[in-house]
Amino acid sequence: MNDPVEVLEVKQVIISRRKSNPPQIEIYATGLVSGEGWAKGFLEPALYGVADPVISPSDGIQDYRFLAYPPEPAAGKSVSNAADPLYLVDACTIIPMKDVPPWFKGVRVHAVKNTVERTFGQKKPEKGMVFLKGALKQGVECPLLVTDDGEVYSLSGQVALPPEGTIVYIEGEIIDYSYCMAGIPLRIISIRTEKLTLSTL
């Protein structure tokens, strides 16, 4: 197997507190790779903080490199090529709350082309694209998404939804108006009930 390398670009990062016993923090990220056949990604912590609690970052943000294992190249072909289609790959890290240092405020995930930072309690954008995790709930007028931090989104879009109570991952667009009278209006672009494995764009 080839050595892991940084993915090309971080697309989304979700940081949430899992209501488990014992409680945990989940860091979930999706990113772009060039060509198919990559193994599942993973998040490598910087050598401080979570990896070495004696040393802490001054801003309270834990850095991670988003890595994935590239496929073995075919004869006469490089591992990646600028003409290759882009694919999505994901990574997830679970940290027990007992192991979370007191300075921990959020994460910063690095790729070749960009860096994405997320913090607890970070204000969601008022408009534009978002990537959310939460539980489905049936509202009075329309279905709702309730995120781990308690925010409520009213859902619209021509997408079949799983049963109420299902934990889902939604890519959507915050819109100006909805006939629903509860939550932040969100038009669903894609929805899934499992974490990403690997899919083409």
N, C-alpha and C positions, 0 to 999 in steps of 0.2 A: 504494500500500500504506500502511496506517495505521502510525503510529509504534509501536514495541514498548512493552508495558506489563508490569508485574509480574504473574505468575500469582496466583491467589487464595490458594493454599495449597501448600506443599511437602509431598509425601507420603513420599518416600523419597530418600535420598542414599547412593550407594556410592562409596567412594574406594579404588582398588586400584592396585597396581603391575603393569603389563603385562609379561609375559615376552617382550618383543620385542627386536629388534636394530635400532637402539639401544633401551635400556629406556625406558619411558614411564610416566607416571602418568595414570590415567583417572578422571575425575569424572563420574558419571552420576546424574541426578536425574529424578524424576517429580513432576508437580504437577497441580493442578486448575485448569481454566478454566471459565467460564460460557458455555454454548452451543457449537455446533460451528463448523467452518470456520477454526479457528486454524491458522496456520503453525507449523512446528516451533519449539520453544523453544531458547533458548541461555542460557549463563551468562556474565554480564558481570562481570569482576573489578573490585574496588575499585581506585582509582588509587594503589596502592602495591604493594609486594611483587612479584607476578608481572608486573604491568603496569609497575611502576617499582621495580626492585630496590634503588635507593638508599634507599628508605623501607621499613621493615618494621614489622609490627604487634607490639605488646609481648607478646601471648600466642602468637604463632606461627601464628595461624589466619588464612588468607586468606578474605576476605569476597567473596561473589558475589551479584549480583541475578539471580533466575530470571525471565527475560523471554520473551515470545512475541508474535508479530504477530497482532492480532485481525482478524477478517474485516471486510470492508466492510459497514456496516449497510444493511439494506434500507430502502427509503423509509418514513419515518415510524416507524422502530424504532431504538432505541439499540443500541450495540455489544453490551452485555450487559444482562441483565435478571434480577432476583432469582428469577423463575419459570423461567428457562432450566435445562435439565438440565446436570449437571456432567460434564465430559469430562477424560480424562487426556491430558497432553502431556509430552514428555520433552525432555531436553537432555543433551549430552555434550561434555566438554572434554578434549582430550588435551594433556599437557604433557611434552615430552622431558625426561628426567632431568637432562640437562646444563643445562637452563634453570630447574630447581627450586632456589630459594635455600636456603641451609643452615638457615635458621630455620624452614622450612616443616614444620608438624606436622599440618595438616589444613585443612578448609574449613568455612565457615559460609554456608549458602545462605538468602537472604531472599526472602519473598513478602509479599503484602499482609497476610495474617492470622497468619503464623508464621515462625519461623526454625528451621532444622535444622542442627546441627553434627556433623561426623564427623571423627575423628582416626585416624591410623595406629595399629594395635594396640589400638583401642578395644574394651573387653570387650563381648561380645555379651550381650543379656539372657538370663537363665536361663529365663524363660517369656515367652509372649506372641508377638505378631506380629513377623516379621522379613522383610526383603527381601534376597536373597542372589544373588550371581553366582559361578559356579564350573563345574567340569567333572564330568560324570557318570562314575561308576565302579561296576562291579558288585562288590558285597561277597559274602561267604560266604552270608549269610542274605537280604540285600535290597540294593537299589541305594543308592549313596552319592553325596553331593555333596561335592566337595573344593574349598574356596574358594581364592582367590588367596593368602591368608595362611596356608594349610595346615590350616584347621579342617575337620573331617569331620562330616557330618550323615547320619544314616540316614533314608531317605525312606519315607514311607507315604502312602496316599491313593489314591483311585480315579481316577488320572490316567495316561494313556498317556505313556511316556517315550521320548525319542529315543535313538539308539544311544550306547553307552559312548564317552566321550571328547568328546561334544558340549558346548560351552559354553552354559550356560542361565542364565536369570534366573528365580528362584523366589520367589514370595510364599507364606509358610507360617506355621505356628504351632508353636512349640517345645512339646512335650508331655512329660508326666511319664515315660511308659514306652513301650517298643517291644520286640518280640520280637527285634529285631536286636541283636547283641552288639558293635556298633562305632559310635562316633560319638554325636553329640547327636541325640535323636529329633526328627524334624521332619515334621509332616503338611502335605502340599502342598495349597495352595489354588488356585494358578495357576502355570503354567510356560510359558515361551516361549524360543525359540532366537534371536530377534532383539530388538534394542532396540525399545521402543515407538514406534509412529508416532502414532496417535491412535485412541482407542476410548472408547466410552461406558461409564459405570459401570453 
